[in-house]
């Protein structure tokens, strides 16, 4: 029987500080949590200058619909999507933070729910696709001792589809649905159906699996000072 409740050996960053620890590191973790929560707070409110301040120049982020993309390009396509009617919101549920003892690098894992509203063809039935995830945000201090994110990925854990009007239920294509990743299939289905030109990435880290474990290994490498590309 597969082990469904343990993480792979060698993926825990043993040199990092989390919980308790020195007071000065607790203050650093508070700063990092505020930065991480800026993603949903600033992006949802279209506060783009504030959103940009969360990242170092040249940072990269990932989403199901964009894949790996530079932060400036991500802001641009997000703005374009909003102009075309895209409606994406987030709810934040909590964070855990691993920080190096010298307070130069950290990784924030922030639990959140992504909620995106769609009008599904062919009948224009309005639905909310909701996906529970964990943001995985790789932070580093620059030469001025300011924190900024270098990379942002997500663990996609589970999702669901909710009719906005309970009297109107959409009909879904079972074959298309079954071809999508289990942890974000309803979100992916709606994005491909409603976002012109979008083909959703099907290899995003989920709640388990090789991509999940590889991302944990990148977290460990980052906190051990390695130069990595995420």
C-alpha positions in Angstrom: 0.0 0.0 0.0 1.5 3.4 -0.9 2.4 5.7 1.9 0.0 8.6 1.7 0.8 10.5 4.8 4.6 11.0 4.8 6.8 13.2 2.7 9.7 11.8 0.7 13.0 11.3 2.6 15.4 14.1 2.2 12.9 16.9 1.4 12.8 18.7 4.8 15.2 21.6 5.0 16.8 20.7 8.3 18.9 23.9 8.6 15.8 26.3 8.4 14.1 27.9 11.3 10.3 27.7 11.7 7.9 28.3 14.6 9.4 29.8 17.8 13.1 30.5 17.3 14.8 33.8 18.0 12.6 36.9 18.3 14.5 38.6 15.5 13.6 35.8 13.1 10.0 35.9 14.2 9.9 39.5 13.1 11.4 38.5 9.8 8.8 35.8 9.4 6.1 38.4 10.1 7.5 40.6 7.2 7.5 37.6 4.9 3.9 36.7 5.7 2.8 40.3 5.0 4.6 40.1 1.6 3.1 36.7 0.7 -0.4 37.9 1.5 0.2 40.9 -0.7 -0.3 38.6 -3.8 -4.1 38.2 -3.2 -4.6 41.5 -1.5 -2.9 43.6 -4.2 -3.7 41.6 -7.3 -7.4 41.3 -6.5 -7.6 45.0 -5.9 -5.6 46.0 -9.0 -2.9 47.7 -6.9 -0.2 46.9 -9.4 2.6 49.1 -7.9 2.1 47.5 -4.5 1.9 44.0 -6.2 5.2 44.7 -8.0 6.9 45.6 -4.7 6.6 42.0 -3.6 9.2 40.8 -6.1 12.7 41.4 -7.0 13.3 42.5 -10.7 13.4 39.5 -13.0 11.2 37.3 -10.8 9.2 34.4 -12.3 5.8 33.1 -11.3 3.7 30.1 -12.5 0.0 29.7 -13.0 -2.1 27.0 -14.7 -3.0 29.3 -17.5 0.4 31.1 -18.1 3.0 28.5 -17.2 6.4 30.1 -16.2 6.3 33.8 -16.9 8.3 36.9 -15.9 6.6 39.1 -13.3 6.3 42.1 -15.6 4.7 40.0 -18.3 2.4 38.4 -15.7 1.2 41.8 -14.6 0.5 42.8 -18.2 -1.4 39.6 -19.1 -3.3 39.9 -15.8 -4.4 43.5 -16.7 -5.3 42.4 -20.2 -7.4 39.5 -18.8 -9.2 41.9 -16.5 -10.0 44.2 -19.4 -11.5 41.2 -21.2 -13.7 40.3 -18.2 -11.5 37.8 -16.2 -12.6 37.7 -12.6 -10.1 36.0 -10.3 -10.2 36.4 -6.5 -8.4 34.7 -3.6 -9.0 33.8 0.0 -6.0 33.4 2.4 -6.1 30.7 5.1 -2.7 30.8 6.7 1.0 30.5 6.1 4.1 28.5 7.2 7.6 30.0 6.8 11.0 28.4 6.7 13.9 30.9 7.0 17.6 30.5 7.1 19.4 31.3 10.3 21.1 34.3 8.7 17.8 35.6 7.5 18.9 35.9 3.9 16.5 33.3 2.3 13.1 32.0 3.1 10.2 30.0 1.6 6.6 30.9 2.5 3.9 28.3 1.9 0.6 30.1 2.0 -2.7 28.2 1.9 -5.3 30.0 -0.2 -8.4 29.4 -2.4 -8.3 30.6 -5.9 -11.8 31.5 -7.1 -12.4 32.3 -10.8 -15.8 33.2 -12.2 -16.8 31.9 -15.7 -19.7 32.0 -18.1 -19.5 28.5 -19.5 -20.4 27.8 -23.1 -22.7 27.0 -24.8 -25.4 28.3 -22.5 -23.5 31.1 -20.6 -24.2 29.5 -17.3 -22.3 31.4 -14.6 -20.1 29.3 -12.3 -17.3 29.7 -9.8 -14.3 27.3 -10.0 -12.6 27.1 -6.6 -9.2 25.5 -6.1 -7.5 25.1 -2.8 -3.8 25.5 -3.1 -0.6 26.4 -1.3 1.4 29.2 -2.8 5.1 28.3 -2.6 7.1 31.6 -2.6 10.9 31.7 -2.7 12.2 34.9 -1.0 15.6 36.4 -0.8 17.1 39.6 0.7 18.9 42.0 -1.7 21.9 44.0 -0.9 19.7 46.6 0.8 18.3 43.9 3.1 14.9 44.1 1.5 12.9 40.9 1.0 11.5 40.1 -2.4 10.2 37.0 -4.2 12.4 35.4 -6.8 10.0 32.6 -7.8 6.4 31.7 -7.0 4.8 28.3 -7.7 1.7 26.6 -6.3 0.7 23.2 -5.0 -2.8 22.6 -6.4 -4.6 20.4 -3.8 -8.3 20.1 -4.7 -11.0 22.0 -6.5 -14.8 22.1 -7.2 -17.3 23.9 -9.5 -20.2 25.9 -8.0 -23.1 27.2 -10.0 -23.7 30.8 -9.0 -27.5 30.3 -9.6 -28.4 26.9 -8.2 -31.3 26.6 -10.6 -28.9 26.6 -13.6 -26.5 23.6 -13.7 -23.8 23.4 -16.5 -23.2 20.4 -18.6 -19.6 19.3 -18.8 -17.7 17.2 -21.3 -16.7 14.1 -19.4 -13.9 13.2 -21.8 -12.3 16.6 -21.5 -12.7 16.6 -17.8 -11.1 13.2 -17.3 -8.1 14.3 -19.3 -7.2 17.1 -16.8 -5.2 16.8 -13.6 -7.4 15.6 -10.7 -6.4 18.4 -8.2 -7.4 21.3 -10.5 -9.5 19.8 -13.3 -12.6 22.0 -12.9 -10.5 25.2 -12.8 -8.5 23.9 -15.8 -11.7 22.9 -17.7 -13.2 26.3 -17.3 -10.0 28.2 -18.2 -9.7 26.3 -21.4 -13.4 26.7 -22.2 -13.5 30.4 -21.5 -10.1 32.0 -21.9 -9.2 32.3 -25.6 -6.0 30.7 -26.7 -5.3 29.2 -23.3 -4.1 25.6 -23.0 -3.7 24.8 -19.3 -0.4 23.4 -18.0 -1.1 19.8 -17.0 2.1 19.2 -15.0 1.6 21.6 -12.1 2.4 20.2 -8.6 -0.6 18.7 -7.0 -1.2 17.3 -3.5 1.0 14.3 -4.2 3.2 13.1 -7.1 6.5 13.6 -8.7 6.0 17.3 -9.4 5.0 17.9 -5.8 8.1 16.1 -4.5 10.4 17.9 -7.0 9.1 21.3 -5.7 9.8 20.3 -2.1 13.4 19.4 -3.2 13.7 22.8 -4.8 12.6 24.4 -1.5 15.3 22.5 0.3 18.0 23.4 -2.2 17.0 27.1 -2.0 17.2 27.1 1.8 20.6 25.4 1.6 22.0 28.3 -0.5 22.0 26.6 -3.9 21.6 28.6 -7.1 18.5 27.1 -8.6 16.0 27.8 -11.4 12.4 27.2 -10.4 
